[in-house]
Amino acid sequence: MIIKMRRSNLCDFNKPNERFVVSGRIIPKYENDHWTYTEEAFPEPYFKQYENEDIDTTYTEDPGKAVFLYYVDHMCIGQIRLRSNWNGYALIEDIGVSKDWRQQGIGTKLLKKGVQWAKENKHVGLMLETQDVNISACRFYASNSFIIGGVDSMLYSNFSNANEKAIFWYYKFE
């Protein structure tokens, strides 16, 4: 069951944020106005976890923002956080599924809810950013009709993950 976040279930935000295995990276290539990528495996995989982010009540009040939470038996196991972006796209700020529930179609259901919200709010599509080392996320977006729209090699240059590149993914509605 997917429920829009309200003040009453604000406490369930961030519950699916768990670490994941980094086993390599994607290597994007831009040629003839088209992005492709290959994958490179790392000799030694490692774990990565994103910081938990605070959420404010604007996501329950502002019509240009939304969080949808995925529940199984009253337990939040997934979420997608969206907002209207200046370029006409809906920006997926975050999407996550608890590790024990991954590979079961929940992420795709959350994406579909994001598409529905974006269309209801007259957006031209969805966009998001992830790192080149998040291969499973990149595969997930590609399998859900997202395409690479750009790469930023400097976005993380001032942080401990300075060797990571930001990959911008887009899904434009027909």
C-alpha positions in Angstrom: 0.0 0.0 0.0 1.4 3.4 -1.0 0.3 6.4 1.2 1.1 10.0 0.8 3.1 11.3 3.8 1.2 13.5 6.2 2.0 14.9 9.5 0.6 11.8 11.1 3.1 9.4 9.5 6.1 11.8 9.2 7.9 9.6 11.7 8.1 6.8 9.1 10.3 8.9 6.8 13.9 7.6 6.5 13.1 4.1 7.7 14.3 2.3 4.4 17.7 4.1 4.3 20.1 1.2 4.6 23.6 0.4 3.3 24.2 -1.3 0.0 27.1 -3.0 -1.7 29.3 -1.0 -4.1 30.7 -3.6 -6.5 31.8 -1.3 -9.3 30.8 1.7 -11.4 29.1 2.6 -14.6 31.2 4.4 -17.2 29.0 6.7 -19.3 29.9 7.6 -22.9 28.4 10.4 -24.9 28.6 9.9 -28.7 26.4 11.1 -31.5 24.0 12.9 -29.1 23.4 9.6 -27.3 24.5 8.3 -23.9 25.5 4.7 -23.3 27.4 3.1 -20.5 29.5 0.1 -19.7 30.1 -1.3 -16.2 33.4 -1.8 -14.5 33.7 -4.2 -11.5 35.8 -3.3 -8.5 38.3 -5.9 -7.3 37.0 -5.4 -3.7 33.4 -4.5 -3.1 32.5 -2.2 -0.2 29.5 -1.0 1.6 28.0 2.5 1.3 25.1 4.2 3.1 23.6 7.6 2.5 23.1 10.0 5.4 19.6 10.2 6.8 18.0 13.4 5.8 15.7 15.5 7.9 12.3 16.1 6.4 10.2 19.2 7.1 6.5 19.7 7.0 6.6 21.5 3.7 6.5 18.0 2.1 3.0 17.6 3.7 1.8 21.1 2.9 3.4 22.4 -0.3 1.6 21.2 -3.5 4.9 21.2 -5.3 6.4 18.6 -3.0 5.4 15.1 -2.0 6.6 12.0 -0.2 4.9 8.6 -0.8 5.5 5.8 1.7 5.1 2.1 0.9 3.7 0.0 3.7 3.4 -3.7 4.3 1.4 -4.6 7.4 1.7 -1.1 8.8 5.5 -1.2 8.4 7.1 1.4 6.1 9.5 -0.4 3.8 9.9 2.2 1.0 9.6 5.8 0.0 9.9 8.2 -2.8 10.4 12.0 -2.3 9.6 14.4 -5.1 9.4 18.1 -5.8 8.7 20.3 -8.8 11.9 21.4 -10.5 12.5 24.6 -12.4 13.0 22.9 -15.7 9.5 21.4 -15.9 10.5 18.0 -14.6 9.6 16.5 -11.3 12.8 15.8 -9.4 13.1 12.6 -7.5 15.1 13.7 -4.5 15.2 10.2 -3.0 13.8 6.7 -3.5 14.6 3.8 -1.3 13.4 0.3 -0.4 14.4 -1.6 2.8 17.1 -4.2 1.9 15.0 -7.2 2.8 12.3 -6.1 0.4 14.4 -5.2 -2.6 14.1 -7.0 -6.0 10.3 -7.4 -5.5 9.0 -4.6 -7.6 8.4 -2.1 -4.8 10.8 0.5 -6.3 9.0 0.2 -9.6 5.6 0.8 -7.9 7.0 3.8 -6.1 8.3 5.1 -9.5 4.9 4.6 -11.0 3.4 6.6 -8.1 6.0 9.3 -8.9 4.9 9.3 -12.6 1.3 9.7 -11.5 2.1 12.6 -9.2 4.3 14.3 -11.9 1.6 14.0 -14.5 -1.1 15.3 -12.1 1.2 18.3 -11.5 1.7 18.9 -15.3 5.4 18.0 -15.4 7.1 16.8 -18.6 8.8 13.9 -16.9 10.9 12.7 -14.0 14.6 13.4 -13.3 17.1 12.4 -10.6 20.7 12.1 -9.8 22.7 9.2 -8.5 26.4 8.2 -8.3 28.2 6.2 -10.9 29.1 3.6 -8.2 25.5 2.9 -7.4 25.3 0.3 -10.2 22.1 -1.3 -8.9 20.3 2.0 -8.9 21.6 2.8 -12.4 20.4 -0.6 -13.7 17.0 0.0 -12.0 16.5 3.4 -13.7 17.6 2.1 -17.1 15.2 -0.8 -16.8 12.4 1.7 -16.0 12.9 3.7 -19.2 15.2 6.4 -17.7 18.0 7.6 -19.9 21.2 9.4 -18.9 21.0 13.1 -19.6 24.3 14.2 -18.2 27.3 13.6 -16.0 29.0 15.9 -13.5 32.5 15.0 -12.4 32.8 17.8 -10.0 29.7 17.5 -7.8 31.3 15.4 -5.1 34.9 16.8 -5.6 34.9 18.5 -2.1 33.8 15.4 -0.2 35.3 12.0 0.8 33.6 10.4 -2.2 35.5 12.8 -4.5 36.1 10.0 -7.1 32.4 9.5 -7.7 30.6 11.1 -10.6 27.0 12.3 -10.5 24.8 10.7 -13.2 21.6 12.6 -14.1 18.8 10.3 -15.3 15.6 11.5 -17.1 12.3 9.9 -18.0 10.4 12.2 -20.4 6.7 11.6 -20.8 5.3 11.0 -24.3 
